Amino acid sequence: MKDKLLHTPEGVRDIYGTECAAKLILQKKLDQVLKLYGFRDIQTPSFEFFDIFNQERGTVSSKDMYKLFDKEGNTMVLRPDITPSIARCVAKYYKEEELPIRLCYIGNTYINSTTYQGKLNEVTQLGAELVNDDSVDADAQMLAITIECLLKAGLKEFQLEIGNADFFRSLISEAGFDDEEDIVKLKTSIENKSMFGVEDLVKNKKISQELKEIFLKLPELFGSIEILDYAKSLTNNPRAIKAINRLEELYDIMAIYGFEKYISFDLGMLSKYDYYTGLIFKAYTYKTGEAIVTGGRYDNLVGQFGKNCPAIGLAIVIDNLMTALSRQKLLPRIEASDTMILYRQEYRKHAIALANYFRKEGNNVILQLSNAHISKSNMSADNKSMDILSLNDYRSYMQRMNIGGLLLIDNDNEITIMDAHDGSIKKADFKELIGSK
């Protein structure tokens, strides 16, 4: 029973030590990029009313949500997606604002994806939302932010795949698909690049041969800028061509940013989020199969909360990015910068004075009372009585805890200084050091 208490539920995990430190450093770096682009922080609740995320919103399926009830019997949901929460806030706090609104956030999302083994149910997302701007320049800015964030994180090789949700919708509308189940199956087949699955769904539909052909080719419509010209040659649908033209214009702007080498196209790209209306994108890097960034344009979502306005957003999945950085050996190195002051009770006054001095200088200090006699020999405590610890014992402890150095106060005049990395020891005059503050 006690062992069971030590385990976390399926799909969640503890993050601690240097991994936790690296995650916080990464989040700070990425947040700085968003601030450079003028985005302002917003925080929304971890749980909200179910209606914020219901089927009409086009977010995660109800069966994949964590639900609970408040004292009044209202159904609450641990947020599976932060974008609807931001949309609610925009409609509430910025209802009269007509000029662009830039908001950014860091928060956890919760999706009960128990059917996917090894997939985390709780992940941290760092994201940005640009509201009240429907221009292709706004689309380009969000892609540029995404690329700058990934470069700032330390990635050297990655690709931003972009598509347009309206391209697929225009074809569905032209074909007269009205069975939601068939549309879901078609989307799944296209996402999985399964031409056989697509063929099985369209072969008996009463649509033109030309339209059947483009559905069959959707899983293949990915690659460089040239794929857009080819896609336009396959259709006369004005809405579909308009979607492609916007992608071409977007590429031209990305070239001005100097980021075109990171861009590829996938007209078969779809999303589980039905609120996307235009540009959709995902970022990938090697040694991880999951997208490290997702995003897109959602021009109708905020309107569901009472403010009709366009919007586009991005979400960096910090956990997936951390996995990629770790596998590519690009995680930031966490320097052992803390110092431990170790003292016996009779030198408490000296230790506190020294700790105060270092903290005022901006240094991290661990103040630790020693209840054991400190031996300066290299003999470990295993070979001596249990009330004696060697400096090597403390060095091992500091290495486990990522502490950089030790200051030992065991007399009135001298301080023993040890470097945890190489074990080197030197002496310093206590009165001289304290007297210099």
C-alpha positions in Angstrom: 0.0 0.0 0.0 2.8 2.4 0.9 4.5 1.7 -2.4 1.3 2.6 -4.3 1.2 6.0 -2.5 4.6 6.8 -4.1 3.3 6.4 -7.7 1.6 9.0 -9.8 -1.6 8.3 -11.8 -1.3 7.2 -15.5 -0.4 10.0 -17.8 1.2 12.4 -15.3 4.7 12.6 -13.8 6.9 14.4 -11.3 9.5 16.9 -12.6 12.3 17.7 -10.2 16.0 18.4 -9.9 18.0 19.6 -12.9 15.2 18.7 -15.3 12.8 21.0 -13.5 15.5 23.8 -13.4 16.1 23.3 -17.2 12.3 23.5 -17.9 12.0 26.8 -16.0 15.0 28.2 -17.8 13.5 27.2 -21.1 10.1 28.7 -20.3 11.8 32.0 -19.3 13.8 32.1 -22.6 10.6 31.5 -24.7 8.6 34.0 -22.7 11.3 36.7 -23.4 10.8 36.1 -27.1 7.0 36.7 -26.8 7.7 39.9 -24.8 10.0 41.2 -27.5 7.0 40.9 -29.9 4.8 42.9 -27.5 2.7 40.1 -26.0 1.2 40.7 -22.5 0.6 38.0 -19.9 -2.7 36.5 -19.0 -3.7 33.7 -16.6 -6.9 31.7 -16.8 -8.3 29.1 -14.3 -7.1 25.5 -14.4 -10.7 24.4 -14.5 -13.8 26.1 -16.0 -17.4 25.3 -16.7 -17.9 22.5 -19.2 -19.7 24.8 -21.7 -16.4 26.6 -22.3 -15.1 23.5 -24.0 -18.2 21.8 -25.3 -18.7 20.3 -28.8 -19.8 23.7 -30.2 -16.4 25.1 -29.5 -14.6 22.6 -31.7 -12.1 21.6 -29.1 -11.2 18.3 -27.5 -13.9 15.6 -27.4 -15.9 15.4 -24.2 -14.8 11.8 -23.6 -11.2 13.0 -23.4 -11.9 15.6 -20.7 -11.4 15.4 -16.9 -14.7 16.3 -15.4 -15.7 17.2 -11.8 -18.7 18.8 -10.1 -18.8 21.8 -7.8 -21.1 22.1 -4.7 -24.0 23.4 -6.8 -23.8 20.4 -9.2 -22.3 22.3 -12.1 -20.1 20.2 -14.4 -16.5 21.6 -14.4 -13.6 20.6 -16.6 -9.9 20.6 -16.2 -8.9 22.7 -19.2 -7.9 20.5 -22.1 -7.1 23.5 -24.3 -6.2 27.1 -23.2 -7.4 28.8 -26.4 -11.1 28.7 -25.6 -10.3 30.2 -22.1 -8.4 33.0 -23.8 -11.4 33.6 -26.2 -13.7 33.8 -23.2 -11.4 36.4 -21.6 -11.2 38.5 -24.8 -15.0 38.6 -25.1 -15.3 39.6 -21.4 -12.5 42.1 -20.9 -11.8 43.4 -24.4 -15.3 43.5 -25.9 -15.0 47.1 -27.1 -11.4 46.9 -28.3 -11.2 47.0 -32.0 -7.4 47.2 -32.5 -5.0 44.2 -32.1 -4.7 42.5 -28.7 -1.6 40.4 -27.9 -1.8 38.0 -25.1 0.6 35.2 -23.9 0.4 32.5 -21.2 2.1 29.6 -19.6 -0.1 26.9 -18.2 -0.9 23.2 -18.0 -3.6 21.3 -20.0 -5.3 18.0 -19.2 -6.4 15.5 -21.7 -7.6 12.0 -20.6 -5.9 10.2 -23.5 -5.7 6.8 -21.7 -5.8 4.9 -25.0 -2.4 6.3 -26.1 0.3 4.5 -24.2 3.1 6.7 -23.1 1.3 9.9 -23.9 1.3 12.5 -21.1 -2.2 13.6 -20.0 -0.9 16.7 -18.4 1.5 18.9 -20.4 2.7 22.5 -20.1 2.0 24.9 -22.9 3.5 28.3 -23.6 1.4 30.2 -26.1 0.4 33.4 -27.7 -2.8 34.8 -29.1 -3.1 37.7 -31.6 -6.7 39.0 -31.7 -8.4 41.5 -34.0 -6.1 41.1 -36.9 -7.1 38.9 -39.9 -4.1 39.9 -42.1 -1.6 37.5 -43.6 1.0 39.7 -41.9 -0.4 38.5 -38.6 -0.1 34.9 -39.8 3.5 35.5 -40.7 4.3 37.2 -37.4 3.0 34.1 -35.5 5.1 31.8 -37.6 8.2 34.1 -37.1 7.6 34.0 -33.3 7.4 30.2 -33.5 10.7 30.0 -35.4 12.4 32.5 -33.1 11.3 30.6 -30.0 12.7 27.3 -31.4 16.0 28.9 -32.3 16.1 30.5 -28.8 15.5 27.1 -27.3 18.6 25.8 -29.0 17.2 23.7 -31.8 19.2 23.8 -35.0 17.1 21.5 -37.2 13.4 21.7 -37.3 10.6 22.3 -39.8 7.4 24.3 -39.7 4.7 22.5 -41.7 1.8 24.8 -42.7 -1.6 24.2 -44.3 -5.0 25.9 -44.5 -8.1 24.4 -42.9 -10.3 26.2 -45.4 -8.7 24.3 -48.3 -10.1 21.1 -47.0 -13.4 22.7 -46.0 -13.9 24.1 -49.5 -13.5 20.6 -51.0 -15.9 19.1 -48.4 -18.5 21.8 -49.2 -18.1 21.3 -53.0 -18.5 17.5 -52.6 -21.6 17.9 -50.5 -20.4 15.8 -47.6 -23.0 16.1 -44.8 -22.4 12.9 -42.8 -20.3 13.9 -39.9 -19.1 10.4 -39.4 -17.8 10.2 -43.0 -16.0 13.5 -42.6 -14.3 12.3 -39.5 -13.2 9.1 -41.3 -12.0 11.1 -44.3 -10.0 13.4 -42.0 -8.4 10.5 -40.3 -7.4 8.8 -43.5 -5.9 12.0 -44.9 -4.0 12.7 -41.6 -2.6 9.2 -41.7 -1.6 9.6 -45.4 -3.8 6.6 -46.3 -4.8 6.8 -49.9 -6.7 3.5 -49.7 -8.8 4.9 -46.8 -9.6 8.0 -48.8 -10.5 6.0 -51.9 -12.8 3.8 -49.9 -14.8 6.8 -48.7 -15.0 8.8 -52.0 -15.4 6.0 -54.6 -19.2 5.7 -54.1 -19.9 9.4 -53.7 -21.8 11.2 -56.5 -19.0 13.8 -57.2 -17.0 14.7 -60.2 -14.0 12.6 -61.1 -11.8 15.7 -60.8 -12.9 16.1 -57.2 -12.4 12.5 -56.4 -8.8 12.8 -57.7 -8.0 15.8 -55.5 -9.3 13.9 -52.4 -7.1 11.0 -53.4 -4.1 13.2 -53.8 -4.6 15.2 -50.5 -2.3 12.8 -48.6 0.4 13.5 -51.1 0.1 17.3 -51.3 3.0 18.1 -49.1 6.5 19.5 -49.7 8.1 22.8 -50.7 6.5 25.9 -52.3 6.2 24.2 -55.6 3.5 21.9 -54.3 1.1 24.9 -54.1 1.2 25.4 -57.9 0.5 21.7 -58.4 -2.4 21.9 -56.0 -3.9 24.8 -57.9 -3.8 22.8 -61.1 -6.0 20.2 -59.6 -9.0 22.3 -58.8 -11.2 25.1 -60.1 -12.8 25.7 -56.7 -12.4 29.5 -56.0 -12.4 29.1 -52.3 -9.7 26.4 -52.4 -7.6 28.5 -54.8 -8.0 31.5 -52.4 -6.7 29.4 -49.5 -3.6 28.4 -51.6 -3.0 32.0 -52.7 -2.9 33.1 -49.1 -0.3 30.5 -48.3 1.8 31.7 -51.3 1.6 35.3 -50.0 2.5 34.0 -46.5 5.6 32.3 -47.9 6.7 35.6 -49.5 6.5 37.4 -46.2 8.4 34.6 -44.4 11.2 35.1 -47.0 11.4 38.8 -45.9 11.8 37.6 -42.3 14.6 35.3 -43.6 12.8 32.2 -42.3 11.6 30.5 -45.5 14.1 27.6 -45.1 12.1 26.4 -42.1 8.8 26.4 -44.0 7.2 23.4 -45.8 3.6 22.9 -46.9 1.0 20.2 -46.2 -2.4 20.7 -47.7 -3.5 17.4 -46.2 -2.8 18.8 -42.7 -5.9 18.7 -40.5 -6.4 19.3 -36.8 -8.5 17.7 -34.1 -9.6 21.3 -33.2 -12.5 22.2 -35.5 -12.4 25.9 -34.6 -9.5 26.5 -37.0 -10.7 28.5 -40.0 -7.6 29.3 -42.0 -3.8 28.8 -41.5 -2.8 25.8 -39.4 0.7 24.8 -38.6 2.8 22.3 -36.6 6.5 22.3 -35.9 8.6 19.1 -35.8 12.2 18.2 -35.1 14.1 14.9 -35.3 14.1 12.3 -32.5 10.5 13.0 -31.5 7.4 12.1 -33.4 5.1 14.5 -31.6 4.6 18.1 -32.7 6.5 20.6 -30.5 4.3 23.5 -31.6 0.8 23.7 -32.9 -1.3 26.7 -33.9 -3.6 28.3 -36.4 -6.2 30.9 -37.2 -9.6 30.7 -35.5 -11.8 33.6 -36.7 -15.1 32.3 -35.3 -14.2 31.1 -31.8 -14.2 34.4 -29.9 -17.6 35.2 -31.5 -19.1 32.2 -29.7 -18.5 34.1 -26.5 -20.0 37.4 -27.7 -17.3 39.3 -29.6 -17.0 38.8 -33.3 -13.3 39.1 -34.2 -10.5 37.2 -36.0 -7.7 35.6 -34.0 -4.6 33.4 -34.5 -2.6 31.6 -31.9 0.3 29.3 -31.2 1.1 26.8 -28.4 4.5 25.4 -27.7 4.3 22.1 -26.0 7.1 22.4 -23.5 7.2 18.7 -22.5 7.6 17.7 -26.2 10.2 20.4 -26.7 12.1 19.3 -23.6 12.1 15.7 -24.9 13.5 16.8 -28.3 16.2 18.9 -26.7 17.2 16.1 -24.3 17.5 13.5 -27.1 19.5 16.0 -29.2 21.6 16.8 -26.2 20.7 20.4 -26.3 19.1 21.0 -22.9 20.6 23.9 -21.1 23.4 22.9 -18.6 22.4 23.6 -15.1 25.4 25.1 -13.3 25.9 24.1 -9.7 25.9 27.7 -8.5 24.6 27.3 -4.9 26.9 27.4 -1.9 26.4 25.5 1.3 27.6 27.0 4.6 28.1 24.1 7.0 28.6 25.0 10.7 28.4 23.6 14.2 26.1 25.1 16.7 28.9 27.1 18.5 29.6 29.0 15.2 26.0 29.8 14.4 26.6 33.6 14.6 29.5 33.4 12.2 27.5 31.3 9.8 24.5 33.6 9.7 26.7 36.6 9.2 28.5 35.0 6.3 25.2 33.8 4.7 23.7 37.3 5.0 26.8 38.8 3.4 26.6 36.4 0.4 22.9 36.8 -0.1 23.2 40.6 -0.2 25.7 40.1 -3.0 23.0 38.1 -4.9 24.4 34.6 -4.2 22.3 31.5 -3.4 23.3 30.2 0.0 22.2 27.0 1.9 22.7 27.4 5.6 23.1 24.0 7.2 23.7 23.0 10.8 25.9 20.0 11.2 25.1 17.7 14.1 28.1 15.5 13.3 31.8 16.0 13.8 33.5 17.0 10.5 36.5 15.0 9.6 38.8 16.6 7.0 40.3 13.2 6.0 39.1 11.4 2.9 37.8 8.5 5.0 34.1 8.0 4.4 31.6 7.8 7.2 31.0 4.1 6.5 34.5 3.4 7.9 34.0 5.5 11.0 31.5 6.1 13.8 28.1 7.3 12.6 28.6 10.8 14.2 31.6 11.6 12.0 31.2 12.7 8.3 34.2 13.5 6.0 34.3 16.4 3.6 34.1 13.7 0.8 30.8 12.7 2.2 29.5 16.2 1.9 31.0 16.5 -1.5 29.0 13.5 -2.7 25.9 15.0 -1.2 26.5 18.3 -3.0 27.0 16.5 -6.3 23.7 14.7 -5.8 21.9 18.0 -5.0 23.8 20.1 -7.6 25.4 22.4 -5.0 28.6 24.1 -6.3 30.7 24.7 -3.2 31.0 24.2 0.6 32.1 26.7 3.2 32.9 25.0 6.5 33.0 27.0 9.7 34.7 25.0 12.4 36.9 27.6 14.1 37.0 31.3 14.9 39.6 32.3 12.4 39.5 30.2 9.2 36.9 29.0 6.7 37.5 25.8 4.8 36.3 26.1 1.2 35.7 23.1 -1.0 34.8 22.9 -4.7 32.2 20.1 -5.2 33.3 19.6 -8.9 37.0 18.8 -8.4 37.2 18.4 -4.6 39.9 21.1 -4.2 40.2 22.6 -0.8 41.6 26.0 0.3 41.4 28.3 3.3 40.1 31.8 3.8 40.3 34.2 6.7 36.8 34.6 8.2 37.3 38.0 9.9 38.9 39.5 6.8 36.0 38.3 4.6 33.2 39.5 7.0 35.0 42.8 7.7 35.0 43.6 4.0 31.3 43.9 3.6 
